[in-house]
Amino acid sequence: MEGIKKNKNVKIFPIYKAISWDLLFFYTVLFLFLVQVKGISAADVLLAESTYPIFKFIFLMPLTVLIEKIGKRKSLIFANFINAVSVIFFMLGFNLFYIVIAQFFSAIAFDIKGIAETNMLYDSLPKDEKRGSSFSKIDGKGGAWYYYLDAISSVLAGFLYVLNPYIPLALALIICLVSVFISYKFEETETVKNENISNRRYIKDLKASFKYMFQSDRLKYLLIFGAIFSGLLGTLVTLRSGVLEELNVPEQYFGIIFATLGLLSGISSKNQNKFHNRFRNKTLGTLAIPTALSCMLIGLTVALKLPYEITLIVIVLLYTVQFIVKGPFYTLIRRYLNNFTNSSLRNKISSCYNLIESLARSLITLFSSFLLRYTSSAGTMCIIGCVLTIVFVLLLDKMRNKVGLKPEEYKKSEIEFLELK
């Protein structure tokens, strides 16, 4: 019976991820919607966006307790419903306050999804030596399907936005409700915690687990590096749209550009195992450094004031680098963090990662919002790229002999802790 439940989850997961990993029809036009329809400045859009990771940071531990108490299946049902609520606030909001409320609900939804989704899949896979590669293959397939759907929805969103700016957001809302339905199809495979366990006791145990995680050099650097890079990718979603708007790219072309780039993310996501096998312990550096450098080059390209066509071509080519990189990153970082762990520890590692990622994204977004009040989106991207290139180089130097090693090359005490904790 347990095996049937797990097989069902494995079959459903790629479909679920394709529909529910992130909002379809949404991000391509969100920046335009807030600036043009709601009349919010670009700097304030990023300021509101900076509250999203702050809310994630604040509510992460209570939501981790919730997941442990009610299980991953019910948590995902709840999260996708709350995601729908956030879209409603984006649609109906009249000012910055409503957008912050929308970010509040979005943070709750993605806090839960960030912990429960990949762990639902990992818990459903056989506990053998192929578990990591199986996880990457299935998760990567779902990610690739999402990027393909995102490409189609991006094209449609651009043209539908011209007809009526509310149509793409209404479609995003419908997709959220579909995600709620798909979540019902999952089966709980792990024992749900006793309802009588006190929140205070669990949070105390969670804090102790976080402390122990940072005694592992491997986990510590993976958590920090992955969180900073993920924070950068999150901030770039708004900055990329800002650069295109500054270049006066027509709204309907936003969808075509991001759709094409989304297809590349889908292809790279599906082939993330090839990235891992090709670069091994250099994979994270190979993904992060080109992304940071592309940010610098985007700022320099716009500053040179080249002919419009040349500027746009160069910008799109640099965006291409960013989209190819982000495809495999989200699956690979989860794979690396989940290595040598059991189900209980995976929940805590996911919580810890989301906590640090929220903090990193908040700092990067707040810094970007501050810069946008004095410079353009391209200039902001250039400065962020310069700073993070230095940060990544320093971190990679520290990680050289601590991350990406073969199991027998790690300290015995570290592997035992990760496996048994």
N, C-alpha and C positions, 0 to 999 in steps of 0.2 A: 504493500500500500504506500509506504514511504517513497519507494522508488518510482511509483506511478506519478505521485505528486511532483517529485523533482523533475521527471521527464516532461511533465506538462509545463512546468515553469520554464524549462530550457527552450521548449518550442515556442512559448508565448513571448519570451523576453525580446528577441529581435524585433518582433512586430510592435511590442510595447515601446521599445526604445525609439524606433523609427517615428512613432506618432508623438511620444511623450517626453523625449529627452529634453527638449526645449520648445519654446513657443514658435510655431510655424505662422507665416504671414505677418509676423510681428516686428522683428528688429529692423528689417529693411526700411520700414517707413516710420518707425517710432520717433526717431530724432526729428524728422520733418513734421510729423504730427504735433509734437510738443512745441516746436518752434513756430510753425506756420499757423496751425489751428488754435493752439492754446496760448500762443503769444509769450512763451517762456524763453528766456535767453539761453544761448548755448552753455554759458558758464553755470547758470542755474540748473540746467538739465543735468550736467555733471555733478553739481552739488547735491541734487536730489538722488542721483545714482550712488553717490558716496554713502548715503544713509542705508542703502541695501546691504552692503557687507557689515555695517555697524549693527543693524538689526540681526543679521545672521550670527554675528559674534555673541550678541546678548542672549539670544534664545537657543543657541546650539545645545548647551548642556540640558536644559529642561526638555527639549525636543528629543534628545538622545534617550532620556529617561522614558519619555512617552513611547518611543519606538520599542524599547525593551519591554515595556509593560503591555502594549496592545498588539505587538508583532508588526512585521514589515508589511504584510498585505493590507491590513487596516490603515496603517500609516500612509501607504501610497494612495489609497482611496481618498483619505483626508487631504493629502498634499495636493493632489490634482484638482480637487474641488476648491481649495484655497487659492490655487493658481488661477482658476476661473474668476474668483472674486477680485484678484489683483487686476485682471484685464478689464473688468467692469469699472474699477476706479480710474484706470488710465483713460478709458473712453469717456466717462462722465465728469471727470475732474475739471474744475474751472481755474485752478491756480496751483501754485507750487505745493501747497499743503496737501491737496488731494493726491498729487503725484508721490509725495512722501508716504502717504497712507498706502498707495498702491505698492510702493517698494517694500513696505512693512509686510503686507500679505505675501508678496513674491518671495521675500526672504524666508518666511516660515515654510513656504512650499518647497523651496529649493534646499533648505537645510535638511528637511526630511528626505527629499529625493536623493540628495547627495550621499546620505548614509545608507538608505534602505535599498536603492535600486541595484547597484552593483553587488551588494552583499546578498541580495535575493538570488541573483544568478550564481555567485560563488558558492553559496550554501547548497545549491541544487546540483552541483557538479561532483562527480566521483572523486574521492580523496586519493588520487594516485599521482604519479610523477608528471602526468600530462595535464594536470588541473590548470596550471598557469597558462599553457598554450591554448587549451580549450576555452578558458575564460576570454583570452584575447581574441580568439577567432570568432566566438559568438557575440561578444560585446562589440568587436570591430564591425561585424556584419550589420548589427543594429545601428551602429553609428553611421556606417556608409549609407544605409537606407534612409536614415534621417537627413543626411546631407543632400541626397538626391531629391527627397521630398521638399527640403528647404529650398533647393534650387528652383523647383517648379513653383513653389508658393511665392518665392521672391519675385519672379517674373510677373506672376499674376498680381501680387501686392502692389508693384510699381504702377501698373496700368489701372488697377482698381482704385488706387489712391487718387489718381487724376479724376476718375468719375465721381468718387465720394470718399473722403479720407477715413470715414468710419467703417467702410466695408472690410478692409483687411483686418482690423481689430475685432470685428464681429466674427469673422472666420476663425481667428485665433481663439476666441471664446468657445466656439463650437468644438474645436479640436480638443480643448481642455476637458469638455464634458465627455467627449469620446474616450479620452484618457482615463476618466473616472470609471467608465464602463469596462475598459480593458483591465484595469487594476483589480476589479472584482474577480477576474478569471484566474488570478494567481492562487496558489495554495501555500499555506504556512508550513514550512518544513522544520523549523526550529522551535523548541519549547519556549513558550512565552513566559516571562518572569511573573512570579507570584504578585498579585495586586497589592498585597500587604507590605511589600518591601518599601521602606520609607524613601522619599525623594532625597532627603538629607544624607542617608546612608549611601545611596547609589552614587550621588554626586561626589561624596567623599571618596568612594572607590574609583570613580572616574578620574578625579584629580590625581590620585595615587598612580593610576595607570599612565596618565600623561607624563608624570614625573619619571616613571621608569622608562617610558619610550625615549625620552631624551638622554637616557644613559646608553642607548644604542646609537653609536656613531652613524650607522647606516640609515636608520629611521630618521634621526635628527636632521641630517642633511637632505634626505629625500623630501621630508616634510617642508623644510624651509625653501629649498630650491623650487619644488613643485608649486608651492603656494605663491611665491613671488611671480613665477612665470604665468600661472593661471590668473593671478591678479592683473598682470599686464594684458593678457588676451581679453579679459573681461572689459577693461578700460578702452581697449582699441575699438570695440564695437561702436561706441559713440564717436570717437575721434575720427574714424574712417568716414563716417557719414558727414561729419563736420567738414572734413577736407573737400569732399565732393561738392558739398553745398557752397563752400567758398569759391570753388572753381566754376560755379553756376551750371553744374551738370543737371539736365532736365530730370524731373522726378521719375518719369517712367523708365529712364535709363539706369536709375539706382537698382531696380529689380533685375535688369538684364546683367549688369556688372556683378552684383552679388550672387546671382543664380549661377553664372559661369564659374565664379570662384568657389561657390558651394559644391559644385560637381567635383572640383579638384580636391576639396576636403574629403568628399565621400570616397574618392578613389584612393587617396592616401590613408584614410581611416581603415579601409578594407585591407590595405597592404601593410598595416602597422607591424605585423610579424616580420616582414622583410626589412623594415627600418631597424627593428631590434636585432635581427640576425646580422645585418650589414654593419651596424655601428657598435653593437654590444654596450660596453660601459661608457662609450662616448655618445650614446644616443641623446641624452638630455641636453648636452652641450651643442650637439648638431642641430637640435630643434630651437634652442633658446637664442644662441648667438646670432644666427641669421635674422631672427625676428627683431631683436633689438637694433641691429645694424640697419635693417630696412626702415625702421622708424626714423633713424638719423637721416637716411638718404631721402626719405619723403619730404622732410623739412627743408633739406638743401635744394631739392628739385624745385619746390614751389618758390623758394627764395631767389633762385636764379632767374625767374620770370622768363622762361623759355616760351616758344610759341605754344599756344593752347593745346594743339593736337599732340605735340611731343611730350608736354607736361602730363597730359592725361594718360598717354601710353605708358610712360615711365611709372606713374603712380599705380596704375593697374598691375603692371608687372611686379612692383614691390608688394602690392596687396596679395598677389599670387603666392609669393614666398610665405607670407603670413598664413594664408589659408591652407597651403600644403602642409605646413608645420602643425597647425592646430588639429588637423584630422587625427593623426596617431597619438598626439600627446595625451589626451584625456583618458584613453584606454591604457596606454603604457604606464602612466604614473600610478593608476589604480593597481595595475598588475604588479609593479615593483613594490608598492606598499603592502600588498596582500601576501607576498611571498613569505613563507615560513610562519604562517599565522593560523590560529583557529578561529571559529565563528565569533566567539565572545570578543577576542582581541581585535578582529576586523572592524566591528562596530565602533570600538574605541579609537582605533587608528583613523577611521573615516571621520569621526567627530573631531579628533585632534587636527587632522588635515584641513577640514572645513573651517575650523576655528582660526587657524593660522592664515589660510587663504582669504578669509573674510577680513582679517586685520590688514594683510598685505594689499588687498584690492582697495580697501577703504583709504589707506594711506596714499596709494598711487592715484586714486580717483580724486581725492581732496587736493593733492598736489596739482593734478591736471586742471581742476576747477579754478584753483588759484592762478595758474599760469594763463588760463584762457581769458582772464580779466585784463591781461596785459599783452597778450600775443594771440596769434591765430591758432586754429586746430593743428595746422602743419607745424608751426613753431613749437607748440606744446608737445607734439609727437616727437620732434627732433630732440628736445631737451630730455624727455622721458627716456628715449632710446640711448642717449649718451650716458645718463646716470646708470641705467640698468645693464648696459654693456659692461661697465666696470664692475658692478655687483656680481653679474654672472661669471665673469672671468675669475674673480676672487673666490667665489663659492666653488667653482669647478676645480680650482687648484687645491682647495681643502678636501674635496670629495675624491680626489684621484685614487687614494689607497683605501677608501672606506665604502664606496658604493660601486655596484656592478661587478663584484667579485664572484668567483665560483663558490658554492656552498662550503667546500673544504678550506677555502682561503679566509673565511671569517673566523673570528674567535669562537671557540666552542661555547663559551658562556653566553655569547650574544644569541646564537642560534637556538640554544636550549631555552633561553628566556622567551624568545619570540614564539617558539613552538608550544611551550607549556604554560605560559602566563594565562 
